[in-house]
Amino acid sequence: ERLAELETIIEELQQTLEGVMVERDALAWKVEHHRLVLNPVRRLPADILREIFLFACARSTKDLSHFYLIPPTFLAAVCRSWNHIAVTSPLLW
């Protein structure tokens, strides 16, 4: 009888633990989302980001290879606002 009681208590505790873990994971996701939203780079004006993009994507002419240091497509894939800045900046391409 005591063994059955203990099994029941264990099952209840496991269900409680699972619920707490789900809540923890949801809260961790919210914290990460807010951290990303508050990232200082998100507050930079578009013209400043455009200049940074131009610098980062400058073409190298060493050894006549003409390659990008960072391809503009990489920056365009970061987020919607960076994509807009990249595709509306003809000097990147």
VOROGU-827264 format. One record per atom (N, C-alpha, C): x, z, y; atom name; residue number from 1. Coordinates in pm, 1 decimal. Atoms other than C-alpha are relative to their C-alpha. Layout:
REM residues N
<atom><x>X</x><z>Z</z><y>Y</y><donu>CA</donu><banu>NUM</banu></atom>
...
REM end
This chain:
REM residues 93
<atom><x>82.3</x><z>0.0</z><y>-119.9</y><donu>N</donu><banu>1</banu></atom>
<atom><x>0.0</x><z>0.0</z><y>0.0</y><donu>CA</donu><banu>1</banu></atom>
<atom><x>86.8</x><z>0.0</z><y>126.4</y><donu>C</donu><banu>1</banu></atom>
<atom><x>-89.0</x><z>-7.1</z><y>-117.5</y><donu>N</donu><banu>2</banu></atom>
<atom><x>276.6</x><z>93.0</z><y>247.1</y><donu>CA</donu><banu>2</banu></atom>
<atom><x>74.3</x><z>-132.6</z><y>17.4</y><donu>C</donu><banu>2</banu></atom>
<atom><x>-69.8</x><z>128.7</z><y>-5.6</y><donu>N</donu><banu>3</banu></atom>
<atom><x>457.1</x><z>-231.0</z><y>159.1</y><donu>CA</donu><banu>3</banu></atom>
<atom><x>-89.0</x><z>-105.7</z><y>64.6</y><donu>C</donu><banu>3</banu></atom>
<atom><x>93.7</x><z>95.4</z><y>-60.0</y><donu>N</donu><banu>4</banu></atom>
<atom><x>149.8</x><z>-435.0</z><y>251.7</y><donu>CA</donu><banu>4</banu></atom>
<atom><x>-14.3</x><z>25.5</z><y>149.6</y><donu>C</donu><banu>4</banu></atom>
<atom><x>8.3</x><z>-35.5</z><y>-142.0</y><donu>N</donu><banu>5</banu></atom>
<atom><x>123.3</x><z>-245.8</z><y>582.7</y><donu>CA</donu><banu>5</banu></atom>
<atom><x>122.2</x><z>-52.6</z><y>76.1</y><donu>C</donu><banu>5</banu></atom>
<atom><x>-124.0</x><z>44.6</z><y>-63.2</y><donu>N</donu><banu>6</banu></atom>
<atom><x>484.5</x><z>-322.4</z><y>662.8</y><donu>CA</donu><banu>6</banu></atom>
<atom><x>4.4</x><z>-152.6</z><y>10.6</y><donu>C</donu><banu>6</banu></atom>
<atom><x>5.8</x><z>146.4</z><y>-4.7</y><donu>N</donu><banu>7</banu></atom>
<atom><x>438.3</x><z>-691.3</z><y>575.9</y><donu>CA</donu><banu>7</banu></atom>
<atom><x>-91.9</x><z>-45.8</z><y>113.1</y><donu>C</donu><banu>7</banu></atom>
<atom><x>94.0</x><z>33.5</z><y>-106.8</y><donu>N</donu><banu>8</banu></atom>
<atom><x>139.7</x><z>-705.0</z><y>812.0</y><donu>CA</donu><banu>8</banu></atom>
<atom><x>62.9</x><z>24.0</z><y>136.5</y><donu>C</donu><banu>8</banu></atom>
<atom><x>-67.5</x><z>-31.6</z><y>-127.0</y><donu>N</donu><banu>9</banu></atom>
<atom><x>338.4</x><z>-538.0</z><y>1090.2</y><donu>CA</donu><banu>9</banu></atom>
<atom><x>106.8</x><z>-105.3</z><y>29.5</y><donu>C</donu><banu>9</banu></atom>
<atom><x>-104.5</x><z>101.9</z><y>-17.8</y><donu>N</donu><banu>10</banu></atom>
<atom><x>625.2</x><z>-783.6</z><y>1035.9</y><donu>CA</donu><banu>10</banu></atom>
<atom><x>-61.2</x><z>-131.8</z><y>44.4</y><donu>C</donu><banu>10</banu></atom>
<atom><x>67.2</x><z>124.4</z><y>-38.0</y><donu>N</donu><banu>11</banu></atom>
<atom><x>388.0</x><z>-1082.0</z><y>1056.1</y><donu>CA</donu><banu>11</banu></atom>
<atom><x>-48.1</x><z>5.0</z><y>144.6</y><donu>C</donu><banu>11</banu></atom>
<atom><x>48.0</x><z>-14.9</z><y>-138.0</y><donu>N</donu><banu>12</banu></atom>
<atom><x>233.9</x><z>-948.6</z><y>1378.0</y><donu>CA</donu><banu>12</banu></atom>
<atom><x>115.7</x><z>-6.7</z><y>99.0</y><donu>C</donu><banu>12</banu></atom>
<atom><x>-117.8</x><z>0.9</z><y>-87.8</y><donu>N</donu><banu>13</banu></atom>
<atom><x>577.2</x><z>-890.9</z><y>1529.4</y><donu>CA</donu><banu>13</banu></atom>
<atom><x>59.5</x><z>-140.4</z><y>10.1</y><donu>C</donu><banu>13</banu></atom>
<atom><x>-52.3</x><z>137.4</z><y>-2.1</y><donu>N</donu><banu>14</banu></atom>
<atom><x>689.4</x><z>-1241.3</z><y>1430.7</y><donu>CA</donu><banu>14</banu></atom>
<atom><x>-86.4</x><z>-88.8</z><y>89.2</y><donu>C</donu><banu>14</banu></atom>
<atom><x>89.3</x><z>77.0</z><y>-86.5</y><donu>N</donu><banu>15</banu></atom>
<atom><x>382.5</x><z>-1390.6</z><y>1600.5</y><donu>CA</donu><banu>15</banu></atom>
<atom><x>22.4</x><z>35.9</z><y>145.6</y><donu>C</donu><banu>15</banu></atom>
<atom><x>-27.7</x><z>-43.8</z><y>-137.2</y><donu>N</donu><banu>16</banu></atom>
<atom><x>450.3</x><z>-1181.9</z><y>1910.2</y><donu>CA</donu><banu>16</banu></atom>
<atom><x>131.7</x><z>-58.1</z><y>48.0</y><donu>C</donu><banu>16</banu></atom>
<atom><x>-131.1</x><z>55.2</z><y>-34.8</y><donu>N</donu><banu>17</banu></atom>
<atom><x>814.1</x><z>-1290.3</z><y>1907.2</y><donu>CA</donu><banu>17</banu></atom>
<atom><x>-9.4</x><z>-148.9</z><y>29.8</y><donu>C</donu><banu>17</banu></atom>
<atom><x>16.0</x><z>143.7</z><y>-23.4</y><donu>N</donu><banu>18</banu></atom>
<atom><x>716.7</x><z>-1657.4</z><y>1879.2</y><donu>CA</donu><banu>18</banu></atom>
<atom><x>-66.7</x><z>-25.7</z><y>134.5</y><donu>C</donu><banu>18</banu></atom>
<atom><x>67.4</x><z>15.5</z><y>-128.7</y><donu>N</donu><banu>19</banu></atom>
<atom><x>480.6</x><z>-1620.3</z><y>2175.2</y><donu>CA</donu><banu>19</banu></atom>
<atom><x>92.9</x><z>29.5</z><y>116.2</y><donu>C</donu><banu>19</banu></atom>
<atom><x>-94.8</x><z>-36.8</z><y>-105.0</y><donu>N</donu><banu>20</banu></atom>
<atom><x>748.2</x><z>-1450.1</z><y>2383.3</y><donu>CA</donu><banu>20</banu></atom>
<atom><x>106.2</x><z>-108.4</z><y>15.4</y><donu>C</donu><banu>20</banu></atom>
<atom><x>-100.6</x><z>105.6</z><y>-6.5</y><donu>N</donu><banu>21</banu></atom>
<atom><x>1000.3</x><z>-1721.5</z><y>2294.6</y><donu>CA</donu><banu>21</banu></atom>
<atom><x>-55.1</x><z>-125.6</z><y>67.2</y><donu>C</donu><banu>21</banu></atom>
<atom><x>62.8</x><z>115.2</z><y>-65.0</y><donu>N</donu><banu>22</banu></atom>
<atom><x>757.3</x><z>-1995.4</z><y>2399.1</y><donu>CA</donu><banu>22</banu></atom>
<atom><x>-9.7</x><z>25.2</z><y>150.4</y><donu>C</donu><banu>22</banu></atom>
<atom><x>9.9</x><z>-34.7</z><y>-141.9</y><donu>N</donu><banu>23</banu></atom>
<atom><x>697.6</x><z>-1814.4</z><y>2728.4</y><donu>CA</donu><banu>23</banu></atom>
<atom><x>136.9</x><z>-4.9</z><y>66.7</y><donu>C</donu><banu>23</banu></atom>
<atom><x>-136.6</x><z>3.6</z><y>-53.6</y><donu>N</donu><banu>24</banu></atom>
<atom><x>1074.2</x><z>-1771.9</z><y>2778.2</y><donu>CA</donu><banu>24</banu></atom>
<atom><x>46.8</x><z>-143.2</z><y>22.7</y><donu>C</donu><banu>24</banu></atom>
<atom><x>-42.1</x><z>139.3</z><y>-12.1</y><donu>N</donu><banu>25</banu></atom>
<atom><x>1137.4</x><z>-2141.6</z><y>2716.6</y><donu>CA</donu><banu>25</banu></atom>
<atom><x>-70.3</x><z>-69.1</z><y>117.0</y><donu>C</donu><banu>25</banu></atom>
<atom><x>74.0</x><z>59.0</z><y>-112.1</y><donu>N</donu><banu>26</banu></atom>
<atom><x>864.9</x><z>-2240.8</z><y>2963.1</y><donu>CA</donu><banu>26</banu></atom>
<atom><x>55.5</x><z>49.6</z><y>132.4</y><donu>C</donu><banu>26</banu></atom>
<atom><x>-56.4</x><z>-55.2</z><y>-122.7</y><donu>N</donu><banu>27</banu></atom>
<atom><x>1008.7</x><z>-2008.8</z><y>3226.0</y><donu>CA</donu><banu>27</banu></atom>
<atom><x>139.5</x><z>-56.6</z><y>26.1</y><donu>C</donu><banu>27</banu></atom>
<atom><x>-134.5</x><z>57.8</z><y>-16.5</y><donu>N</donu><banu>28</banu></atom>
<atom><x>1363.5</x><z>-2138.1</z><y>3164.6</y><donu>CA</donu><banu>28</banu></atom>
<atom><x>-10.4</x><z>-142.4</z><y>51.8</y><donu>C</donu><banu>28</banu></atom>
<atom><x>18.1</x><z>136.6</z><y>-48.1</y><donu>N</donu><banu>29</banu></atom>
<atom><x>1237.0</x><z>-2494.3</z><y>3214.8</y><donu>CA</donu><banu>29</banu></atom>
<atom><x>-37.0</x><z>0.9</z><y>148.0</y><donu>C</donu><banu>29</banu></atom>
<atom><x>39.8</x><z>-8.3</z><y>-141.2</y><donu>N</donu><banu>30</banu></atom>
<atom><x>1070.5</x><z>-2395.4</z><y>3544.7</y><donu>CA</donu><banu>30</banu></atom>
<atom><x>118.6</x><z>35.5</z><y>88.7</y><donu>C</donu><banu>30</banu></atom>
<atom><x>-118.2</x><z>-40.6</z><y>-77.4</y><donu>N</donu><banu>31</banu></atom>
<atom><x>1387.8</x><z>-2224.0</z><y>3665.5</y><donu>CA</donu><banu>31</banu></atom>
<atom><x>94.5</x><z>-118.5</z><y>16.7</y><donu>C</donu><banu>31</banu></atom>
<atom><x>-89.4</x><z>115.9</z><y>-6.8</y><donu>N</donu><banu>32</banu></atom>
<atom><x>1597.7</x><z>-2531.1</z><y>3582.2</y><donu>CA</donu><banu>32</banu></atom>
<atom><x>-57.1</x><z>-107.2</z><y>91.3</y><donu>C</donu><banu>32</banu></atom>
<atom><x>65.1</x><z>100.2</z><y>-86.0</y><donu>N</donu><banu>33</banu></atom>
<atom><x>1345.7</x><z>-2761.9</z><y>3748.5</y><donu>CA</donu><banu>33</banu></atom>
<atom><x>13.5</x><z>38.3</z><y>147.5</y><donu>C</donu><banu>33</banu></atom>
<atom><x>-12.1</x><z>-44.0</z><y>-139.0</y><donu>N</donu><banu>34</banu></atom>
<atom><x>1347.3</x><z>-2555.2</z><y>4067.4</y><donu>CA</donu><banu>34</banu></atom>
<atom><x>144.6</x><z>-4.3</z><y>48.0</y><donu>C</donu><banu>34</banu></atom>
<atom><x>-141.7</x><z>6.9</z><y>-37.0</y><donu>N</donu><banu>35</banu></atom>
<atom><x>1726.9</x><z>-2534.1</z><y>4063.3</y><donu>CA</donu><banu>35</banu></atom>
<atom><x>38.7</x><z>-142.3</z><y>36.6</y><donu>C</donu><banu>35</banu></atom>
<atom><x>-30.2</x><z>139.8</z><y>-27.7</y><donu>N</donu><banu>36</banu></atom>
<atom><x>1747.6</x><z>-2912.1</z><y>4049.5</y><donu>CA</donu><banu>36</banu></atom>
<atom><x>-64.0</x><z>-47.0</z><y>130.0</y><donu>C</donu><banu>36</banu></atom>
<atom><x>70.2</x><z>39.7</z><y>-121.9</y><donu>N</donu><banu>37</banu></atom>
<atom><x>1491.2</x><z>-2955.3</z><y>4326.3</y><donu>CA</donu><banu>37</banu></atom>
<atom><x>71.5</x><z>54.5</z><y>123.1</y><donu>C</donu><banu>37</banu></atom>
<atom><x>-66.4</x><z>-62.9</z><y>-113.8</y><donu>N</donu><banu>38</banu></atom>
<atom><x>1685.6</x><z>-2719.6</z><y>4551.0</y><donu>CA</donu><banu>38</banu></atom>
<atom><x>145.7</x><z>-42.1</z><y>16.4</y><donu>C</donu><banu>38</banu></atom>
<atom><x>-137.9</x><z>45.8</z><y>-6.3</y><donu>N</donu><banu>39</banu></atom>
<atom><x>2017.8</x><z>-2894.9</z><y>4487.1</y><donu>CA</donu><banu>39</banu></atom>
<atom><x>27.6</x><z>-60.5</z><y>138.7</y><donu>C</donu><banu>39</banu></atom>
<atom><x>-28.5</x><z>47.7</z><y>-135.9</y><donu>N</donu><banu>40</banu></atom>
<atom><x>2182.6</x><z>-2962.8</z><y>4827.1</y><donu>CA</donu><banu>40</banu></atom>
<atom><x>8.3</x><z>-151.8</z><y>13.0</y><donu>C</donu><banu>40</banu></atom>
<atom><x>-11.9</x><z>145.4</z><y>-10.6</y><donu>N</donu><banu>41</banu></atom>
<atom><x>2245.3</x><z>-3330.8</z><y>4746.7</y><donu>CA</donu><banu>41</banu></atom>
<atom><x>-137.4</x><z>-63.6</z><y>22.1</y><donu>C</donu><banu>41</banu></atom>
<atom><x>134.9</x><z>52.8</z><y>-20.1</y><donu>N</donu><banu>42</banu></atom>
<atom><x>1866.9</x><z>-3382.4</z><y>4744.9</y><donu>CA</donu><banu>42</banu></atom>
<atom><x>-42.4</x><z>5.7</z><y>146.2</y><donu>C</donu><banu>42</banu></atom>
<atom><x>37.2</x><z>-13.2</z><y>-141.2</y><donu>N</donu><banu>43</banu></atom>
<atom><x>1855.5</x><z>-3281.1</z><y>5110.9</y><donu>CA</donu><banu>43</banu></atom>
<atom><x>82.3</x><z>-91.6</z><y>91.8</y><donu>C</donu><banu>43</banu></atom>
<atom><x>-79.2</x><z>92.3</z><y>-81.4</y><donu>N</donu><banu>44</banu></atom>
<atom><x>2108.3</x><z>-3541.4</z><y>5225.9</y><donu>CA</donu><banu>44</banu></atom>
<atom><x>-86.6</x><z>-116.6</z><y>46.2</y><donu>C</donu><banu>44</banu></atom>
<atom><x>75.3</x><z>116.4</z><y>-47.1</y><donu>N</donu><banu>45</banu></atom>
<atom><x>1960.0</x><z>-3813.4</z><y>5444.9</y><donu>CA</donu><banu>45</banu></atom>
<atom><x>43.8</x><z>-127.1</z><y>-73.7</y><donu>C</donu><banu>45</banu></atom>
<atom><x>-25.4</x><z>123.9</z><y>73.1</y><donu>N</donu><banu>46</banu></atom>
<atom><x>1938.6</x><z>-4159.4</z><y>5288.6</y><donu>CA</donu><banu>46</banu></atom>
<atom><x>121.3</x><z>-74.5</z><y>53.4</y><donu>C</donu><banu>46</banu></atom>
<atom><x>-113.6</x><z>73.9</z><y>-54.5</y><donu>N</donu><banu>47</banu></atom>
<atom><x>2194.0</x><z>-4308.8</z><y>5528.9</y><donu>CA</donu><banu>47</banu></atom>
<atom><x>133.5</x><z>62.8</z><y>-41.1</y><donu>C</donu><banu>47</banu></atom>
<atom><x>-123.0</x><z>-66.7</z><y>45.4</y><donu>N</donu><banu>48</banu></atom>
<atom><x>2453.7</x><z>-4047.8</z><y>5429.0</y><donu>CA</donu><banu>48</banu></atom>
<atom><x>24.3</x><z>-32.2</z><y>-147.9</y><donu>C</donu><banu>48</banu></atom>
<atom><x>-14.5</x><z>35.6</z><y>141.4</y><donu>N</donu><banu>49</banu></atom>
<atom><x>2386.5</x><z>-4107.2</z><y>5059.3</y><donu>CA</donu><banu>49</banu></atom>
<atom><x>44.3</x><z>-144.8</z><y>-15.8</y><donu>C</donu><banu>49</banu></atom>
<atom><x>-38.3</x><z>142.2</z><y>6.0</y><donu>N</donu><banu>50</banu></atom>
<atom><x>2414.7</x><z>-4482.0</z><y>5119.1</y><donu>CA</donu><banu>50</banu></atom>
<atom><x>150.1</x><z>-15.0</z><y>25.0</y><donu>C</donu><banu>50</banu></atom>
<atom><x>-143.8</x><z>6.4</z><y>-28.6</y><donu>N</donu><banu>51</banu></atom>
<atom><x>2762.1</x><z>-4432.4</z><y>5270.6</y><donu>CA</donu><banu>51</banu></atom>
<atom><x>81.6</x><z>54.2</z><y>-117.7</y><donu>C</donu><banu>51</banu></atom>
<atom><x>-68.4</x><z>-55.7</z><y>117.0</y><donu>N</donu><banu>52</banu></atom>
<atom><x>2864.1</x><z>-4214.3</z><y>4976.0</y><donu>CA</donu><banu>52</banu></atom>
<atom><x>-2.2</x><z>-102.1</z><y>-113.8</y><donu>C</donu><banu>52</banu></atom>
<atom><x>11.5</x><z>102.4</z><y>105.0</y><donu>N</donu><banu>53</banu></atom>
<atom><x>2734.8</x><z>-4482.4</z><y>4738.4</y><donu>CA</donu><banu>53</banu></atom>
<atom><x>97.6</x><z>-114.1</z><y>26.1</y><donu>C</donu><banu>53</banu></atom>
<atom><x>-90.3</x><z>110.1</z><y>-33.3</y><donu>N</donu><banu>54</banu></atom>
<atom><x>2931.1</x><z>-4751.5</z><y>4921.9</y><donu>CA</donu><banu>54</banu></atom>
<atom><x>145.0</x><z>37.5</z><y>-29.5</y><donu>C</donu><banu>54</banu></atom>
<atom><x>-136.0</x><z>-46.0</z><y>27.4</y><donu>N</donu><banu>55</banu></atom>
<atom><x>3247.0</x><z>-4544.5</z><y>4896.9</y><donu>CA</donu><banu>55</banu></atom>
<atom><x>23.8</x><z>10.6</z><y>-151.2</y><donu>C</donu><banu>55</banu></atom>
<atom><x>-16.1</x><z>-21.8</z><y>143.9</y><donu>N</donu><banu>56</banu></atom>
<atom><x>3190.3</x><z>-4452.7</z><y>4530.8</y><donu>CA</donu><banu>56</banu></atom>
<atom><x>1.3</x><z>-131.2</z><y>-77.6</y><donu>C</donu><banu>56</banu></atom>
<atom><x>11.1</x><z>127.8</z><y>71.2</y><donu>N</donu><banu>57</banu></atom>
<atom><x>3110.7</x><z>-4810.9</z><y>4432.9</y><donu>CA</donu><banu>57</banu></atom>
<atom><x>94.1</x><z>-106.0</z><y>53.6</y><donu>C</donu><banu>57</banu></atom>
<atom><x>-92.7</x><z>97.1</z><y>-57.6</y><donu>N</donu><banu>58</banu></atom>
<atom><x>3390.8</x><z>-4973.8</z><y>4626.7</y><donu>CA</donu><banu>58</banu></atom>
<atom><x>69.5</x><z>-78.4</z><y>-110.2</y><donu>C</donu><banu>58</banu></atom>
<atom><x>-66.6</x><z>84.5</z><y>99.7</y><donu>N</donu><banu>59</banu></atom>
<atom><x>3537.5</x><z>-5263.5</z><y>4438.5</y><donu>CA</donu><banu>59</banu></atom>
<atom><x>150.6</x><z>15.3</z><y>11.3</y><donu>C</donu><banu>59</banu></atom>
<atom><x>-144.7</x><z>-6.8</z><y>4.2</y><donu>N</donu><banu>60</banu></atom>
<atom><x>3895.8</x><z>-5235.3</z><y>4332.3</y><donu>CA</donu><banu>60</banu></atom>
<atom><x>54.8</x><z>-140.8</z><y>-18.5</y><donu>C</donu><banu>60</banu></atom>
<atom><x>-61.2</x><z>132.5</z><y>15.5</y><donu>N</donu><banu>61</banu></atom>
<atom><x>4118.0</x><z>-5539.4</z><y>4368.9</y><donu>CA</donu><banu>61</banu></atom>
<atom><x>136.2</x><z>9.6</z><y>-68.0</y><donu>C</donu><banu>61</banu></atom>
<atom><x>-127.7</x><z>-15.6</z><y>70.4</y><donu>N</donu><banu>62</banu></atom>
<atom><x>4412.8</x><z>-5397.7</z><y>4175.7</y><donu>CA</donu><banu>62</banu></atom>
<atom><x>3.7</x><z>-91.8</z><y>-121.9</y><donu>C</donu><banu>62</banu></atom>
<atom><x>-22.3</x><z>88.7</z><y>114.7</y><donu>N</donu><banu>63</banu></atom>
<atom><x>4550.3</x><z>-5638.9</z><y>3917.8</y><donu>CA</donu><banu>63</banu></atom>
<atom><x>-102.2</x><z>-113.5</z><y>-6.8</y><donu>C</donu><banu>63</banu></atom>
<atom><x>97.9</x><z>108.7</z><y>-8.7</y><donu>N</donu><banu>64</banu></atom>
<atom><x>4291.9</x><z>-5894.2</z><y>4031.7</y><donu>CA</donu><banu>64</banu></atom>
<atom><x>-118.4</x><z>17.2</z><y>-95.4</y><donu>C</donu><banu>64</banu></atom>
<atom><x>106.9</x><z>-20.8</z><y>98.4</y><donu>N</donu><banu>65</banu></atom>
<atom><x>4037.1</x><z>-5731.8</z><y>3799.1</y><donu>CA</donu><banu>65</banu></atom>
<atom><x>-138.2</x><z>10.6</z><y>63.9</y><donu>C</donu><banu>65</banu></atom>
<atom><x>126.8</x><z>-8.9</z><y>-73.1</y><donu>N</donu><banu>66</banu></atom>
<atom><x>3764.3</x><z>-5681.1</z><y>4063.4</y><donu>CA</donu><banu>66</banu></atom>
<atom><x>-106.4</x><z>78.7</z><y>-76.1</y><donu>C</donu><banu>66</banu></atom>
<atom><x>100.4</x><z>-81.1</z><y>68.4</y><donu>N</donu><banu>67</banu></atom>
<atom><x>3584.7</x><z>-5396.0</z><y>3894.3</y><donu>CA</donu><banu>67</banu></atom>
<atom><x>-52.7</x><z>107.2</z><y>95.6</y><donu>C</donu><banu>67</banu></atom>
<atom><x>56.6</x><z>-109.9</z><y>-78.0</y><donu>N</donu><banu>68</banu></atom>
<atom><x>3358.0</x><z>-5130.3</z><y>4040.4</y><donu>CA</donu><banu>68</banu></atom>
<atom><x>60.4</x><z>131.8</z><y>-48.0</y><donu>C</donu><banu>68</banu></atom>
<atom><x>-43.3</x><z>-133.4</z><y>40.5</y><donu>N</donu><banu>69</banu></atom>
<atom><x>3489.3</x><z>-4774.6</z><y>4046.4</y><donu>CA</donu><banu>69</banu></atom>
<atom><x>-115.7</x><z>69.8</z><y>-71.8</y><donu>C</donu><banu>69</banu></atom>
<atom><x>123.8</x><z>-46.1</z><y>63.0</y><donu>N</donu><banu>70</banu></atom>
<atom><x>3132.0</x><z>-4665.3</z><y>3970.7</y><donu>CA</donu><banu>70</banu></atom>
<atom><x>-100.3</x><z>-113.1</z><y>16.6</y><donu>C</donu><banu>70</banu></atom>
<atom><x>98.1</x><z>108.3</z><y>-13.8</y><donu>N</donu><banu>71</banu></atom>
<atom><x>2878.9</x><z>-4937.6</z><y>3894.3</y><donu>CA</donu><banu>71</banu></atom>
<atom><x>-124.4</x><z>49.4</z><y>75.0</y><donu>C</donu><banu>71</banu></atom>
<atom><x>119.8</x><z>-41.1</z><y>-73.8</y><donu>N</donu><banu>72</banu></atom>
<atom><x>2582.3</x><z>-4925.7</z><y>4135.2</y><donu>CA</donu><banu>72</banu></atom>
<atom><x>-116.7</x><z>31.2</z><y>-92.6</y><donu>C</donu><banu>72</banu></atom>
<atom><x>109.8</x><z>-26.6</z><y>93.2</y><donu>N</donu><banu>73</banu></atom>
<atom><x>2351.7</x><z>-4930.0</z><y>3833.0</y><donu>CA</donu><banu>73</banu></atom>
<atom><x>1.5</x><z>144.2</z><y>-49.5</y><donu>C</donu><banu>73</banu></atom>
<atom><x>-7.8</x><z>-141.3</z><y>40.3</y><donu>N</donu><banu>74</banu></atom>
<atom><x>2478.6</x><z>-4583.4</z><y>3736.6</y><donu>CA</donu><banu>74</banu></atom>
<atom><x>-71.1</x><z>87.5</z><y>102.0</y><donu>C</donu><banu>74</banu></atom>
<atom><x>62.9</x><z>-79.3</z><y>-105.2</y><donu>N</donu><banu>75</banu></atom>
<atom><x>2372.5</x><z>-4440.8</z><y>4071.6</y><donu>CA</donu><banu>75</banu></atom>
<atom><x>-149.7</x><z>-26.9</z><y>6.5</y><donu>C</donu><banu>75</banu></atom>
<atom><x>141.4</x><z>36.3</z><y>-5.4</y><donu>N</donu><banu>76</banu></atom>
<atom><x>2043.5</x><z>-4628.3</z><y>4062.6</y><donu>CA</donu><banu>76</banu></atom>
<atom><x>-79.6</x><z>65.8</z><y>-112.4</y><donu>C</donu><banu>76</banu></atom>
<atom><x>69.1</x><z>-59.7</z><y>114.2</y><donu>N</donu><banu>77</banu></atom>
<atom><x>1961.6</x><z>-4463.4</z><y>3729.6</y><donu>CA</donu><banu>77</banu></atom>
<atom><x>-16.2</x><z>151.7</z><y>10.8</y><donu>C</donu><banu>77</banu></atom>
<atom><x>4.6</x><z>-146.2</z><y>-11.0</y><donu>N</donu><banu>78</banu></atom>
<atom><x>1997.8</x><z>-4104.8</z><y>3854.4</y><donu>CA</donu><banu>78</banu></atom>
<atom><x>-141.7</x><z>51.4</z><y>23.6</y><donu>C</donu><banu>78</banu></atom>
<atom><x>136.3</x><z>-44.0</z><y>-31.1</y><donu>N</donu><banu>79</banu></atom>
<atom><x>1653.0</x><z>-4063.2</z><y>4007.8</y><donu>CA</donu><banu>79</banu></atom>
<atom><x>-65.9</x><z>-108.2</z><y>85.7</y><donu>C</donu><banu>79</banu></atom>
<atom><x>77.2</x><z>100.7</z><y>-73.4</y><donu>N</donu><banu>80</banu></atom>
<atom><x>1382.4</x><z>-4254.6</z><y>4191.3</y><donu>CA</donu><banu>80</banu></atom>
<atom><x>53.6</x><z>-21.5</z><y>142.3</y><donu>C</donu><banu>80</banu></atom>
<atom><x>-47.1</x><z>16.9</z><y>-138.0</y><donu>N</donu><banu>81</banu></atom>
<atom><x>1515.4</x><z>-4184.1</z><y>4540.6</y><donu>CA</donu><banu>81</banu></atom>
<atom><x>136.9</x><z>-68.8</z><y>4.2</y><donu>C</donu><banu>81</banu></atom>
<atom><x>-130.5</x><z>66.9</z><y>3.9</y><donu>N</donu><banu>82</banu></atom>
<atom><x>1871.1</x><z>-4286.6</z><y>4446.5</y><donu>CA</donu><banu>82</banu></atom>
<atom><x>-16.7</x><z>-146.4</z><y>-36.9</y><donu>C</donu><banu>82</banu></atom>
<atom><x>26.4</x><z>138.1</z><y>36.4</y><donu>N</donu><banu>83</banu></atom>
<atom><x>1733.9</x><z>-4599.3</z><y>4284.9</y><donu>CA</donu><banu>83</banu></atom>
<atom><x>-43.6</x><z>-79.0</z><y>122.9</y><donu>C</donu><banu>83</banu></atom>
<atom><x>48.5</x><z>67.9</z><y>-120.3</y><donu>N</donu><banu>84</banu></atom>
<atom><x>1552.6</x><z>-4688.9</z><y>4606.1</y><donu>CA</donu><banu>84</banu></atom>
<atom><x>115.1</x><z>-26.2</z><y>97.9</y><donu>C</donu><banu>84</banu></atom>
<atom><x>-113.9</x><z>16.3</z><y>-91.1</y><donu>N</donu><banu>85</banu></atom>
<atom><x>1864.9</x><z>-4629.8</z><y>4815.1</y><donu>CA</donu><banu>85</banu></atom>
<atom><x>94.0</x><z>-109.3</z><y>-51.2</y><donu>C</donu><banu>85</banu></atom>
<atom><x>-93.5</x><z>97.6</z><y>57.1</y><donu>N</donu><banu>86</banu></atom>
<atom><x>2079.9</x><z>-4834.6</z><y>4577.6</y><donu>CA</donu><banu>86</banu></atom>
<atom><x>-54.5</x><z>-142.5</z><y>9.3</y><donu>C</donu><banu>86</banu></atom>
<atom><x>52.1</x><z>136.6</z><y>1.6</y><donu>N</donu><banu>87</banu></atom>
<atom><x>1848.9</x><z>-5134.3</z><y>4547.1</y><donu>CA</donu><banu>87</banu></atom>
<atom><x>-28.0</x><z>-54.0</z><y>140.4</y><donu>C</donu><banu>87</banu></atom>
<atom><x>21.8</x><z>46.5</z><y>-138.2</y><donu>N</donu><banu>88</banu></atom>
<atom><x>1788.7</x><z>-5146.3</z><y>4922.4</y><donu>CA</donu><banu>88</banu></atom>
<atom><x>130.0</x><z>-0.1</z><y>80.7</y><donu>C</donu><banu>88</banu></atom>
<atom><x>-131.3</x><z>4.1</z><y>-64.6</y><donu>N</donu><banu>89</banu></atom>
<atom><x>2162.5</x><z>-5143.8</z><y>4998.5</y><donu>CA</donu><banu>89</banu></atom>
<atom><x>75.3</x><z>-123.5</z><y>-48.6</y><donu>C</donu><banu>89</banu></atom>
<atom><x>-62.7</x><z>124.7</z><y>45.5</y><donu>N</donu><banu>90</banu></atom>
<atom><x>2283.0</x><z>-5505.8</z><y>4972.7</y><donu>CA</donu><banu>90</banu></atom>
<atom><x>151.5</x><z>6.5</z><y>-11.6</y><donu>C</donu><banu>90</banu></atom>
<atom><x>-145.7</x><z>-7.4</z><y>5.3</y><donu>N</donu><banu>91</banu></atom>
<atom><x>2643.3</x><z>-5407.2</z><y>5036.3</y><donu>CA</donu><banu>91</banu></atom>
<atom><x>52.0</x><z>58.5</z><y>-132.1</y><donu>C</donu><banu>91</banu></atom>
<atom><x>-42.5</x><z>-52.5</z><y>131.4</y><donu>N</donu><banu>92</banu></atom>
<atom><x>2651.0</x><z>-5227.0</z><y>4699.4</y><donu>CA</donu><banu>92</banu></atom>
<atom><x>17.8</x><z>-110.2</z><y>-101.8</y><donu>C</donu><banu>92</banu></atom>
<atom><x>4.0</x><z>103.6</z><y>100.9</y><donu>N</donu><banu>93</banu></atom>
<atom><x>2591.2</x><z>-5549.8</z><y>4514.0</y><donu>CA</donu><banu>93</banu></atom>
<atom><x>85.5</x><z>-116.6</z><y>44.1</y><donu>C</donu><banu>93</banu></atom>
REM end
